[in-house]
Amino acid sequence: MIYLFRFGSNGGMTVFDHLQTENPWLSLKDKPYVYSKDRADIDSFNSKLAPESPYRIELDVVPEPFIGSPNAPIWLLNLNPGFAQSNLLQKSHVVKMQKKSASLKASDFWFLDPQFSEADGYPWWTKRLREMMTEHGPRAIQDNFFCVELFPYHSTSFKQGKRLLESQGFTIKLVKAACHARKNFIIMRREKYWLKLVPELGKAHRTELKNPRCAYITPNNLKNPTFVADVLSSL
């Protein structure tokens, strides 16, 4: 079943909010940071890896399934958050915001906010979106971008398990609903995989990156170079 909805100004859903009640990240507590129904699959996956494996899923870092507010018209479809040892040292206000964002209650793309400059995601995202912020203004990008990570947990390198995690089922539902809500999509990585999981993306207004390994959101790296400008000018 596909749920149609709109999002309230606080980042939560105000119509068909039964979908928000399904959000697995509302139940996220403290370490280990893991949704209970994902735990068995993650433990099984990690048990087959050496401790130093780059594919090992880290549960001492808050998952990042979503960044920003789903009210935003432009949705970035990414693959997974990476991992560095510094992720384990995030300050309490960053951890609080990570949890808020996972709960779909963030008001904007907070990784672009200088007050979170100590967060590991701040330098990564400001570099990838710098050209767009220069062209359209930081506030426009912060308010109008939202990111969905297909795999929510941190690891140095990505490797999907034999089956999708329970929490990924919610992510897929969310993107399906966003297609029906006519959001605009930039598929950053694994275009074919995203299209397989969410066939509705095939008819959605979208573009992809010319070089997914680069992951910079710039006119030169977008297959449709005017995509962002066109969306923002239509608001």
N, C-alpha and C positions, 0 to 999 in steps of 0.2 A: 504494500500500500504506500502511496506517495502522499505526504502531507504538505499542504500549501500553508504558508504562514508569512507573517511579517514580523519584524523585530521591533521591540520597543526602544525608546531612546536610551534606556539604561543598559542596553546590550542583551537584555532578556527578551523572551518571546511573549507577545501579548495576544496573539491569535494562534489557535491550535497549540497551546503551550504544553500539550501532552508530549510533544516531541522534546521539549526542554526537560520534562520530567524523566525522559529516558537517558538524559546526558549522564554517562557513567562517571564523569569527572566531578560531579556534585558531591560524590561520596569520598573524594580523595582526602586522605588524612596525612599524617607525617610518615617519615621513613619507616619501612621502604615505601617509596612513592609508586604505588601500583594499584590499578583497579583490581578488585578481588577476583573477578571472573577472567582476568588475563593471567593471573599468577601462575597457574599450573602450566600453561603453555610456555610462558617465559622461563620458568624454572627448568622445564624439559629442554628447551632450546639452549639455555646457558650450560646445562649439565653436559652437553656434547662438545663444549668448547674449552680450549685451554684458558687459564686465567688471563693470559696476556692477549687473547684473540681480539682483533679489532671489531669483530662482530658481536662481542659480548654486550648484552643489554644492561645498562646501568640503572639501578633502582634507587640510588641515593641522590638522584637529581629529579626535580619535578618534571613530569612529562609536559610536552608542549604541542598538544594536538592542534591548538588554535592560537593565533596571534592577532589581537585587535578586536574590533567590533564587527559582528556579522551584518550590521546595518550598512557597512561599506559597499559601494556598488562594484568594486573591482576585487575579485577573489584570486589570490595566488594559490595555485595547487602545487605544493612542494612534496618532497619525499619523506624526510625525517630530520630531526634535529641532531646535529653531530655531538661529539663529546670531547672535552678537554679536562684535564685535572682541575682547572680553575672553576669548572662548573660546580664542583663540590664545595666551593667557598662562597657561593652567592649570599649576599646579605639578606636580612629578614624582609626588607621592603620589596626586594626583587622576588623572593620566594612567594610572598603574599600576592604580588601581581601576576606571577606565573599561574598560581591557583585560580585567581580571578579570571584570567584570560581563558583558561581551560574550561571554566564554568560558563563561558560565553557572556560574561558580565563586564568585560573591559569596554571602555568608551571610545578607544581609538587604537591605532597601531603604536602601542606604548614603547616598543623598542626604538622608536625614533625620537623619543622624548629625552632631552638632556638630563632630566632628573634621574633617569635610569642609565646614565652613561657608564656606571660600574657593572652593569649586567653584561654577560658575555655576548648576548645577542645584539647589543647596541652597535659595536664597531662593525659586525658582520652585515647587519641590515642597513646601516647608514651608508656603507660603501656600495651596496647593491642598489640602493635607491637614491643615491646622491644626485645623479644626473636628473632624475625626475623631480627631486626637491628643488634643484636649481632652476629647472624650467617652469615648474608650476607653483613653487612655494612649499616650504616644509609642512605648513598646516594643511594644505590641500591633500598632500600625500598621506599624512598621518590620519586624516579623517576619512579618506576614501579607499584605503587599502585594508584587506583582511587576508590572512594566510591560513591555509589548512595543510597540515602535515599528514600524509597518508599513514605513516607509522609514527606514533606519538612519543615513543621512548628514545632516549639518547643512546647512541653508540658511535664509536669512531668511524666505522664503515657500516653500510646498510646491507642486510641480508634478510629477506622475508622468510618467515617460517613456512611450514607445509600448508598451513591454513591461516586465514585471517584471524586476528584476535577479536574477542567480543567487542572491545571498544572501537575497533575499526568499522564494525557494522554500523555504529552510530554515525561515524564520520561519513560513511557512504550515504546514509539516509539524509544527512545534512546537505551534502553536495547535490543529491538528487532534488531535494526540495528547493535548493537555491537555483537550480536550472529552471524549475517551474516558476520561480519568482523572477526570472529573467535577469539574474546577475550576469556580470561580465567576467570572463575567466582568462587568466594567463597561466598556462600549464608550464611550470618551470622544469620539471623532471618527470620521466617515465610517462610520456604522453600516451603510448599504446596501452599501458597498464591502467591508467586513469580511465581511458575510454572503454576498456573492457569492464571495469568495475562499475562505471557510471555511464551507460550507453547514452543517456540524455545529453551528455556533453557534446555528442556528435552534432546536435542541432542547436547548441547554445552559441551565443556570441563569444568567441574565444580567439586567442592566438597562442603561439608557443615561442619558446626561445630558439634562436638559430643555434646557439651553443649552450646546451643545458649544463655542461661542466663549468661554464663561466658563471652562470646564474645572475648576471647583472641585468637589471631591468632598464634598458636603454633603447631608444629608437633603433640604433644600429643592431641590437641583439634581439629585437622583436621581429617575428616574421611579418607582422603588420606594424610598421614603424609608427603609425599615427594612432595606434589603438588607445593608448592612455589619453592622449590629447582629445580624441574623438569622444570618449566617455565623459571626461571631465567637462568638456564644452557643452554636453547635452544635459547636464544637471541643472 
